[in-house]
């Protein structure tokens, strides 16, 4: 059973969602936690990679793309085959990844977009069905 935090944004745009992912990754890194950020596809992973270097002046979040042997505190990926469990999963996909159950904490980021909220509701119900500890945060 994992602790799942749903972060619900008022804003509709994906950029706000990615900015929140960067802030959560930075906070987790500062708390000496390891993080895996799961994106929908390689383009989204590359976009997030660039954003992690620039999202805030003075921020430093050591990260790289997920691969065998990668040991940076924060990894980014879109594949579902070889994901090493970490302290925190930040999910930016419409579905719950099949490897999510190997993480003790999961962050789901939901924008004000109706499709994103609808997909988020489905994931919320699925997490609840599996007995996870769920918290919701309006940001």
N, C-alpha and C positions, 0 to 999 in steps of 0.2 A: 504494500500500500504506500502510495506517495502522497506528499502534500502538493496540491495543485493550486496555484494562485492565478486567478483570472484578473487581468488588468484591463479595464474597460475605459477606452478613450472616448471623449466626446467628438473629437475630430474624425473626419471621414477619410483623410488621405493616408496612403501607405507610408509616406515619409515620416509622419508622426509615430507610426508603429515601429519603424526602423530606429528612430531616435530613442524611443523607449527601450528597445532591445539593447542599444548601445549603453544607455544609462544603467540598466539592470546588469549587464555584463561587467561594466566598470565597478559597480558596487560589489558584486560577487567576487571579483578579482581582488579588490581591496580587503575583503573579508577572508582572503586566502582560500576561496572556493574555486573549483574547476568548473568550466561551463562548456556546453555544446549548444550551438545555435543551429537549429534545423530550418533550412529554407526550402522553398518550393522547387527551385531549379538553380542551375549554375550561375545564370545571370543575376539572380537575387543574391546569391552567395558572394559574388564579386562586388555587387553594389554595397552590401553590408561590410565587406572587407575594407573598401575605400572609406566608408562612413566611420568605421571604428577609429581610423587615424585622424579624422577631422571633425567629429561631431561636437567637440567642445575644446576650447583653448586650454592647453595645459593638461589634457587628459592623456593617459597612457594605458592602453589595454593590449598587452602582448597577445597576439593571436595569429593563427594561420589556418589554412584549409585542412580539414580532417584528412588524415592518411595514416597508414600503419607507421607506428613509431613516433608520431607527433606528440610532443610533451609540453607544448605551451599551455598556459592556464586556460585560454579560450580558443576553441576551435569552431570552425564554421563548415557546414556541409549540407548536401542535399541528397546524398545516397542513403539507402537504408540497409545496406549489407554489412558494412564494417564500422559500427559506431561503438567506440569505447565508452562505457558508462562514466559519467562525471557526477559532480555534486548537484549540478543544475542543468536542466534541459530548457532552453527557450525555444518554443515551437512557433514558427511563422508559417505553418502549413494549414491547409483546410481540414486535414485529418490528423488523428493521433497516430504518430509513427509507431510501428509495431515494436520497436525497441524501447518505447517510453517507460515500460514497466521496470526497466533496469535502473532508473534514476530515482533518487529519494525525493527530489523536488522538481517540479515542472512549472514553468511560467507560460501561460497562454495570453497572447496580446490581441485584443479585440478593438477594432475601430468602430466608428459610428456608421460605417457603410452597412446597409441592410443585409447584403449577402454575407459579409464578414460576421455580423451578429448572428445570423441564422446558422452558419457553420459553427460558430462558437457555442450556441445553445445545444447543438447536437453533441459536440465534444463534452460539454458540461454534463449532459445526461449520461453519456458513456462513462465518464470518470466516476460519476455518482453510482452508477450500476455496479462498478467494480470496487466500491467501498473506499474510494480515496477521500482524504481530508481536503475539502475544497474551501477556499476563501475567495471573496470577490473584492476588488479594489477599484473604485472609480477615480480615474486620474485625468 
